[in-house]
Amino acid sequence: MRFSILLLAAISLTNVEGFSVGGTFLTAEQKAALEATAAAIATPGKGITACDEGPGTIGLRFEAVGVENTEENRRKYRQMLFEAEGCENYLSAAILDPETLYQKSDTSGKLFPEVLTEKGIVPGIKPHLKIYTLPGTDGDTVMQGLDSLNVRCKEYYEGGARFAKWRSPLVIDMSKGCPTNLAIKANMQDLARYALICQSEGLMPIVEPDVSLTGTHTLEEAIDVNIRVQSELFKAMVDHGVYMAGSTLKPNIINAGRDCPTSYSVEEIAAANIFVLEQSFPVAMKGANYLSGGQSLEDAAARLSAINKNKGNGPWNLSFSWSQAIQLPVLALCKGKGELQLEEMSKLYVDELKIASAAAKGEWDGKAGDGDHSI
């Protein structure tokens, strides 16, 4: 009797064109396009250059090295990141600020999304706006920008973007009980709604639950919080009907807070990250691109490489989506010069991408102690 029931169930499944969970509002062609973008970004050994800082944020970085924050300097700097010789060997995608999406290369006269696409690098966009503090949560925040998101996504797609990235920042403070359950639920619901809207407009959504590395929490406490956050995220995405195979995760490295007095080896940190993924990360999603979150290139690369060396049978491509880890050393070349040192910066940038690529393949071996957490 039991065999007959299972056989009937199997036959019924073979007679349907697709499952009903996720993306029921999408056509087969739309699903295929979203999944193709996710697969392209998950190319083994390649990662994302995150250069989506707004004019104010990049301005602070320019100011720190003595470079004037003008639109032309921002354009020239981003052009270097996109046209550095050989960068396409290590990059699958680039996240742009809306300003950059509509700027042109003075080499070819083409808009940057076209420049990137021709190099085999998928152009994407940052559609979220500003952080807002949730009243009554002792400092928890949410990201704003869902209003009129569909209109902006449509414009960004027409401008050449093929994916988007939304960051929802959270901070661990065990003494204050942060992040609160309210903050986790609100942020993960927002990420799910953003993902649904993006897919409806043709953009493959990258979801970024960014749990900060600031604080004194232990690695064990970080594991607990990140499992809560990611589990809530993926449930919200399924509840919203997001097509999971046409989406990507951008997680933080799971680690103790920077001021935690307990030491952890890079191998312990890698094991913690794999453990968190194994608890809830859907196998339908092709990959995760870790953010750097204030880590140095040496630490970020050592940890990503250790994660890939120890991921076992995990089906995901685990790579990078780094901004500060790569860009701060590049910008430091401008100190005392008063202007962008584009040729010198370009060479260092590609050298750093080589390190990131090796880490994404589990092949980077830095110095002893790189990636460890110690005070």
N, C-alpha and C positions, 0 to 999 in steps of 0.2 A: 504493500500500500504506500509506504513512504517513498519507495523508488518511483512509483507511478506519479506521485505528486511532484517530485523533483524533476522528472522527465517532462511533465506538462509545463512546469515553470521554465525549463530550459527552452522548450519549443516556443513558448510564448515570447521569450526574450529575443529569439532569432527572427521573430516575425515583426518586430518593431524597428523603426528606422533610427531611433536614438532614445536615450534616457531622458526623463523629464526633469532631472535635477540640474539646474544651472543653465542659463542662457537660452531659455525657451523662447525669448523674444527675438533671438538672433537667427538669421538664415544660415544654412550650411556654409555658404560662401563667407559670411561674416565671421563665423566661428573659425573657419580655416585661416582667414587672414590674421585674426588675433593670435591663433596658435602658432602661425608661421613667425610672427614677430617675437613671441615668447621663445620659440626655438632658436631664432637667430641670435637673440641676446644671450641665450644659454650655450653658445658655441664654446666647447672646451678650450681652456687656455686663454680665453679673451674675457674682458670685463668692460665696465662702464666708466667713462670719465665724467665725473659729476661737476659740471661747471654752471650750475643754475643759481649761483648767488645773485641776489638783486644788486642794483647799483650801490646801495648803502653798505651792504656787507663786503662786496669786493672793494669798495672805496676804503674801508678800514684796513684791508690787507695792503692796498696800494700805499696808503698813508704810512703804514708801519715800515715800509721800505723806501719811502721818499719819492713815490711816483704819483703824479697828479691824477685825480679821479675824474677823467673826462670820458664822454661817450666814445671818442675815437681811441683812447687808450684801452678802454674795455673791449672795443671791437678788435683792435690789433692783438691784444692778449688772447682772446678767444680764437682768433684766426690761427695763432701759433699752436694752440691746443688741438685744432682740427687738421692742420696741414703739416705738422711736424713729420719729417720724412720717416716712413716706416711705422707710424703710430697705428695704422690700420692692421698691422700684424698682431697687435695686442688688444685692440678695442673692438667690441661688438656694438657698442652704443654710446651715445653722449646725451646727457640731460642738459637742456638749455633753459635759460631765463627767457621770458617772453620778449625782452628787448633784443636778445641775440637771435631769436628765431627770424627776425625781419632785417637783420644786418647782412651785408654782402662782403665777400672776399674781394680785396683789391688786386688779387692775383688773377682771378678769372672773371670777376664781375658777377658771379653767381651768388644767390642767397646761401647762407650756411647750411640749411637742410639739404639742398641739392649737392653742395660740396661733400657733405658727409655721406649721403646716399651713394654717390659715385665711388666713394672709397670703401663701400661695403659696411659702413658704420650707421646703425639705425639712429635717426634723430628723434629725441623726445623732448618733453616740456614739463616745467613745474607749474601747475595751475593753482596751487593753494596760495592763500594770502597771508594774514598775520595771525600770530598766536594771541589767544584771549584767556585770561585767568578765570577759572570757574569759581564763582562766589561760594564761600563756605567749605572749601576743600583744603584750605591751608596751603595753597600754592599750586595745585594741579591746574593744567591748562588743556585747552582744545585748540585745534587749528581752524581758522575761518576760511570761507571761500566756496561753500557749496551753492550759495545763491548764484543763479545765472551760470553755473558751471557748464551746463549743456551748451549754452551759447558760445562760451569761450572754447570749449573742446571742439566744437564744429569749426571755429575759426582757426584753431591750432592745427587741426587735421588738414584744412585747406592750405595752411601755410607750410605743410610738409612734415609735420610731426606724426609719428606713428605709435608713440606710447606716451604715457604720462607718469609722473611720480608724485605721490602725496605723502608728506611727513607728518606723523602725529607724535609729538614729543612727550615723554613721561619721565619723571624723576623718582628714584627710590629714596625714601627717607623713612626708615623704620620707626624713628621716634615720633614722627607725625602721622604714621599710618598711610603714607603715600607710596605708590599711587592708590587712591581710594577706588573702591569698586565702581563708584559713579564715573570717575575719570576714565577707567579702563573701558567700561561699557560705552560711554559717550564717544570716546575716540575710535573705538573699533567699529561702532555703528557708522560713524562718519566715513571711515576708510571703506567700509562695504558699500555705502551709498555712492561715494566717489567712484569706486570701481565699476559699479553698475552703470552709472552715467557715462563714464569713459567708454565702456564697451558699446553702449548704444550709439556712440558717435564715431566708432571705428578706432579708438585709441586703446592699445593694450595697457592695462593699469599695473603699475608697480605700487605695491602697498608697503609703507615704511612705518612700522611701529618702533619708534626710536626711544629705547630706554637708555637714559643717559648713564655714562660711566662715572659721573660725579658722586660723591658720598662716601660713607664708611661701611656700607653693607658688605657682607661676606659673599663668596662665590655661591655658597649654598642658598643664600637668600635671593641672589640674582637669578638662580635657576628657577626657584619657586615663582618669583614675580613674572619672569619671561614666559613660563609655561602658562600662567594665568592669562597673560596678555595675548599670546599667540593663539591659544585655544579659543578665546573670546573672538578674536579676529576671524578665524576660519569658520567658526559657527555663524557669525554675522554675515560673512560672504555667502555661505550656502543658503542661509535664511533669505537673503536678498535676491537669490537667483543668479549670482555672479557665475560666469563660465570659468571654472577654476583652471582649466588647461590653457586658457587665454589670459593668464595673469602671472605676475612674478612677485616674489618677496624680496624686500630690502631690509634685512634685520641688522640690529647692532650685534657686536661681539658680546657674548655673555661672559662677564668677568666681575670680579669684586670691584667695589667702589675705589676710586683712586686713593682715597685716604684710609682704606681698610688696612689695619696693621698685620693681618695674616698674609703670609706669602703663599703663592701658588705657582707651580711650574707651568710652562707652556703646554705640556702634555695634559695636565689636569684641566686647563682652560679649554683645550680642544675637546676633551672628553665631555665637558659640560655642554659645549655647543652642540655636539652630536646628540647628546641625551635629550636636549630640549627639542631639537628637530624631530627626533624619533617619537616624541610624545604626541605631536599633533600636526606636523607639516604634511599636507596632502601629497600623495605620490602623483596626483594628476598635474601638479605644478612642476614645471621642468627645472626650475633652479632658484637659487637665492644668491643675491649679490650683496655682500656685507658692506656696511658703511664703515668709515674709519673712526668717526666719533671722537676726534681729538687724539687718537693714537699716533705715534710716530710711524713712519714708513717701515722702520725695522721691526717694531712690535707688531704692526698690522700684518706684515708679510709673514713673519714667523708664526703667528697664530693661524692665519688662513692656510698656510702650508701644512701645519700640524693637523688642522681640521681635515684637510683632504687626505693626508696620510692615514688618518684613523677613521674615515667615514664608513669603512666596511662595505656592506651591501646597499648602503643608501643610494637611491636611484637618481638623486638630484645633482645637477651641476652647481658647484659652490664656488663662487668667484668674488670679484670686488666691484664696488661702486664708490670710489674714493675721491675726495676733494682735498681736504687739508693735508692728508698724509703725502700726497703727491705735489700739490700746488705750493705749499709753504716753503719747501726747500728751493723750488724753482723761482719763486718770487724773491727769496733771500739773495739771489744773484744780483738784484737791482740795488741793494743797499749801497749808499754812497755814490751812486751813479746818476741819480736824478731822472732816469728814464728807463723804459723797458729794454732789457738786453736780450732781444728776441732770438738771435742765433745761438747764444750760449744757453739760454733757457730751453730752447727746442731740443738740444742735445741731451741735457740732463733729464728733461721730461721723458724722452724715449727710453733712456737708461732706467728710469724709475718704472716705466711701464713693463720693461723686461722682467724686473723683479716681481712686480705684481702678477704677471702672467705665469711665471715659474711657481709662485705661491698658489695660484689657482689650479695648478696641476700637481701640487704636493711635492714640488721639486726644488723649493727654495730652502737652502741651509744657511742661515745667518750665523752671527757670532754666538758663542755660548752665553746664555742669559737673555738673548733676544726673545721677547714674547712672554717672559716670566712676569708675574706680578709680585713686586717687592717694594717696600718702603725704605 
